[in-house]
């Protein structure tokens, strides 16, 4: 008997995960013709409404395709049983449900509702694979790229292939095929035109040439710009900041062993002088212990945002910045007037 068209894709690698969803969607279109496509977040929709949509036959389309994200927040026994019951009863249904999470695991009973061959964890790309991924992406599209340009791109772009693909594609509209992308090109295309993101926020927060108050104010301004942009997801922002502070933890770890050579720095993800300077400045602000506290606060904030939805997202994010800059990773127990 054929498996029900239910899938579970977890892990932080958004690009490969989205590619897998697109592949399944194309297969469903070839099999069924037209599709009704829907995308929801688990903290913004009732599971019973999603299942009802999958159970109802469309009037004008042959099948329904639903992507349900942030499924790590689904903990209710009733919700999990609804999904499991639909999966069990719908082996012959043309409809598809794709469960998605940026976490590496979800509730075990929810996981068990999905056939093992329909489950996959998309792990973050290893640091040593990223430069080659960028080179290959440009090569496949008729361009070459210098080593310095690769380093600059990796410093600016979020840590997943989806973001890398989107940012690298911008060069294809600005240069003719056969052009070699240089660090100067990166400066023109990405640096001067880049939107604010987790990486620019981290850079502002870790600018040791500024006072604590100035860093907090800069962080708030950048946070506001991010929240007003098309990529305003608090969860995505948490993922980017977590990556930056985990890299800062690596910086502390390798320097705690004594003098560090260029080869070890590059192997640990600190390829360019600019990147090394950024983390050297950040290390002056936050000690190893403070970094551990900040990582814990980032994880806790991420969990709070996922569980409560959009209602208190801005409040959590502002309090998080206050904790990182003004309290070095300690969550304030009550309102404090620092300036």
Secondary structure, 3 states (H helix, E strand, C coil): CCCCCEEEEECCCHHHHHHHHHHHHHHHHHHHCCEEEEEEECCCCCHHHHHHHHHCCCCCCCEEEEEEECHHHCCCHHHHHHHHHHHHHCCCCCCEEEEECCCCCCCHHHHHCCCHHHEEECCCCCHHHHHHHHHHHHHHCCCEECHHHHHHHHHHCCCCHHHHHHHHHHHHHCCCCCCEECHHHHHHHHHCCCCCCHHHHHHHHCCCCCCHHHHHHHHHHHHHHHHHCCCCCHHHHHHHHHHHHHHHHHHHHHHCCCCCCHHHHHHCCCCCHHHHHHHHHHHHHCCHHHHHHHHHHHHHHHHHHHHHCCCCHHHHHHHHHHHHHHCCCCCCCCCCCCC
